[in-house]
Amino acid sequence: MPIIVNLDVMMAKRKMSLNELSEKVDLTLSNLSILKTGKAKAIRFSTLEAICKVLNCQPGDILEFSEK
């Protein structure tokens, strides 16, 4: 898939666990895990906004395009 999800990188930079992010974003642990592993087929803008607010980052810090 040409879209790479760098959620784990941003979480590590912010020293935040998946459980903590899940609680703060109000997203189930399983849905957040699917997103983190890059298996998600889509993401709602509201979810992306909430993640960016909690991690204090930009959408481009989480999502990356690669033609590899």
Short mmCIF file of the C-alpha atoms (twelve columns), coordinates in Angstrom:
data_MODEL
# 
_entry.id   MODEL 
# 
loop_
_atom_site.group_PDB 
_atom_site.id 
_atom_site.type_symbol 
_atom_site.label_atom_id 
_atom_site.label_alt_id 
_atom_site.label_comp_id 
_atom_site.label_asym_id 
_atom_site.label_seq_id 
_atom_site.Cartn_x 
_atom_site.Cartn_y 
_atom_site.Cartn_z 
_atom_site.pdbx_PDB_model_num 
ATOM 1  C CA . MET A 1  0.000   0.000  0.000  1 
ATOM 2  C CA . PRO A 2  1.487   3.372  -0.949 1 
ATOM 3  C CA . ILE A 3  0.175   5.116  2.194  1 
ATOM 4  C CA . ILE A 4  2.372   4.458  5.223  1 
ATOM 5  C CA . VAL A 5  1.002   5.056  8.722  1 
ATOM 6  C CA . ASN A 6  3.650   6.392  11.109 1 
ATOM 7  C CA . LEU A 7  1.401   6.448  14.161 1 
ATOM 8  C CA . ASP A 8  3.783   4.258  16.156 1 
ATOM 9  C CA . VAL A 9  6.647   6.689  15.449 1 
ATOM 10 C CA . MET A 10 4.652   9.681  16.709 1 
ATOM 11 C CA . MET A 11 3.475   7.744  19.759 1 
ATOM 12 C CA . ALA A 12 7.087   6.860  20.587 1 
ATOM 13 C CA . LYS A 13 8.172   10.493 20.179 1 
ATOM 14 C CA . ARG A 14 5.432   11.555 22.598 1 
ATOM 15 C CA . LYS A 15 6.117   8.580  24.926 1 
ATOM 16 C CA . MET A 16 2.468   7.543  24.735 1 
ATOM 17 C CA . SER A 17 1.116   4.012  24.851 1 
ATOM 18 C CA . LEU A 18 -1.608  2.650  22.608 1 
ATOM 19 C CA . ASN A 19 -3.897  2.334  25.651 1 
ATOM 20 C CA . GLU A 20 -3.346  5.958  26.646 1 
ATOM 21 C CA . LEU A 21 -3.944  7.238  23.109 1 
ATOM 22 C CA . SER A 22 -7.039  5.062  22.821 1 
ATOM 23 C CA . GLU A 23 -8.527  6.629  25.955 1 
ATOM 24 C CA . LYS A 24 -7.670  10.200 24.976 1 
ATOM 25 C CA . VAL A 25 -8.965  9.856  21.399 1 
ATOM 26 C CA . ASP A 26 -12.000 7.818  22.488 1 
ATOM 27 C CA . LEU A 27 -11.315 5.095  19.936 1 
ATOM 28 C CA . THR A 28 -11.357 1.383  20.654 1 
ATOM 29 C CA . LEU A 29 -8.006  -0.268 21.168 1 
ATOM 30 C CA . SER A 30 -8.660  -2.678 18.292 1 
ATOM 31 C CA . ASN A 31 -9.505  0.105  15.809 1 
ATOM 32 C CA . LEU A 32 -6.457  2.096  16.841 1 
ATOM 33 C CA . SER A 33 -4.303  -1.012 16.499 1 
ATOM 34 C CA . ILE A 34 -5.618  -1.630 12.972 1 
ATOM 35 C CA . LEU A 35 -4.707  1.942  12.076 1 
ATOM 36 C CA . LYS A 36 -1.275  1.685  13.709 1 
ATOM 37 C CA . THR A 37 -0.357  -1.488 11.815 1 
ATOM 38 C CA . GLY A 38 -1.371  0.038  8.483  1 
ATOM 39 C CA . LYS A 39 -4.225  -2.422 7.920  1 
ATOM 40 C CA . ALA A 40 -6.924  0.258  7.910  1 
ATOM 41 C CA . LYS A 41 -8.584  0.998  4.575  1 
ATOM 42 C CA . ALA A 42 -9.806  4.445  5.621  1 
ATOM 43 C CA . ILE A 43 -9.679  7.002  8.418  1 
ATOM 44 C CA . ARG A 44 -12.253 9.627  9.302  1 
ATOM 45 C CA . PHE A 45 -11.042 13.204 9.341  1 
ATOM 46 C CA . SER A 46 -12.516 13.575 12.831 1 
ATOM 47 C CA . THR A 47 -10.393 10.634 14.024 1 
ATOM 48 C CA . LEU A 48 -7.283  12.031 12.361 1 
ATOM 49 C CA . GLU A 49 -8.000  15.431 13.921 1 
ATOM 50 C CA . ALA A 50 -8.387  13.911 17.391 1 
ATOM 51 C CA . ILE A 51 -5.134  11.941 17.045 1 
ATOM 52 C CA . CYS A 52 -3.280  15.054 15.861 1 
ATOM 53 C CA . LYS A 53 -4.634  17.092 18.790 1 
ATOM 54 C CA . VAL A 54 -3.582  14.498 21.351 1 
ATOM 55 C CA . LEU A 55 -0.142  13.901 19.800 1 
ATOM 56 C CA . ASN A 56 0.329   17.608 18.984 1 
ATOM 57 C CA . CYS A 57 1.305   16.888 15.377 1 
ATOM 58 C CA . GLN A 58 0.211   17.388 11.771 1 
ATOM 59 C CA . PRO A 59 -1.567  14.774 9.597  1 
ATOM 60 C CA . GLY A 60 1.615   14.550 7.494  1 
ATOM 61 C CA . ASP A 61 3.494   13.385 10.583 1 
ATOM 62 C CA . ILE A 62 1.202   10.351 10.745 1 
ATOM 63 C CA . LEU A 63 0.458   9.617  7.091  1 
ATOM 64 C CA . GLU A 64 3.108   9.319  4.371  1 
ATOM 65 C CA . PHE A 65 2.912   8.535  0.661  1 
ATOM 66 C CA . SER A 66 5.478   6.172  -0.812 1 
ATOM 67 C CA . GLU A 67 5.557   4.685  -4.318 1 
ATOM 68 C CA . LYS A 68 7.661   1.702  -3.225 1 
# 
